Amino acid sequence: MLIIILVLIFLFLLNFFTYWILILKQKLLESTLSEWYKKAFPIIWIICMNLIPIVNSSFFQPFFNENISYFNQYWLWFILIGIILVVFGIKIHTLATKLLRITTNEGESPQLIKKGVYEIVRHPQYLSWFLIYLGITFIFDSFIAIIISPILFILTDLLCFLEEKYYLTTKFENNYNQYKKKIPYRLISPPYNYIFIIMGIIIAYIGFLNIFNIQ
């Protein structure tokens, strides 16, 4: 099981840094290969990260001894929270994708989207990926996926920063700078950021309780 997890993490990081390189070398973004990869990038991201909590689920503890339960007796509550997160993530992704398609169909050149979910955060699609990942992590009670979730959030935020600095700001210039001033949050806006902080504290507390019980 650990080998599968390591392979998935390796593929995710390879995908992440490949996309990062393409962003830094802006000329590559206009090539046919880059257009194909921009479509493949989210698929690889979503498959790799969402397979980790499934493979490491405590469901499979009878087959893999290393698949331990993180939530234990609190699991039912986090299954409910996980379902809510997945539903919200899918809804946000659907709304963002719909706006992207409408904007693409309206004109030949890409336009900066400033309405709908883009009025709340600047990168709703990346936020939806993280919410779905976190929801699946809670539902499948994956110890490893919970541990790496803060790292995934940091990498997601870093990717947003790189896209803005080396691609979006260059492409849309002052228009994007004005948009950033109007919508200051890349991924999570208040009061939702406070909810995630509280959730993180609760999850960390449950982890300490489990360690104490084991000892």
Secondary structure, DSSP 8 states (H G I E B T S, - for coil): -HHHHHHHHHHHHHHHHHHHHHHHSGGGGGSHHHHHHHHHHHHHHHHHHHHHHHHT-GGGTTT-TT---SSGGGHHHHHHHHHHHHHHHHHHHHHHHHHHHHHHHH-SS-----SGGGGT-S-HHHHHHHHHHHHHHHHHT-HHHHHHHHHHHHHHHHHHHHHIIIIIHHHHTHHHHHHHHHS--SS--TTHHHHHHHHHHHHHHHHHHHHHHH-
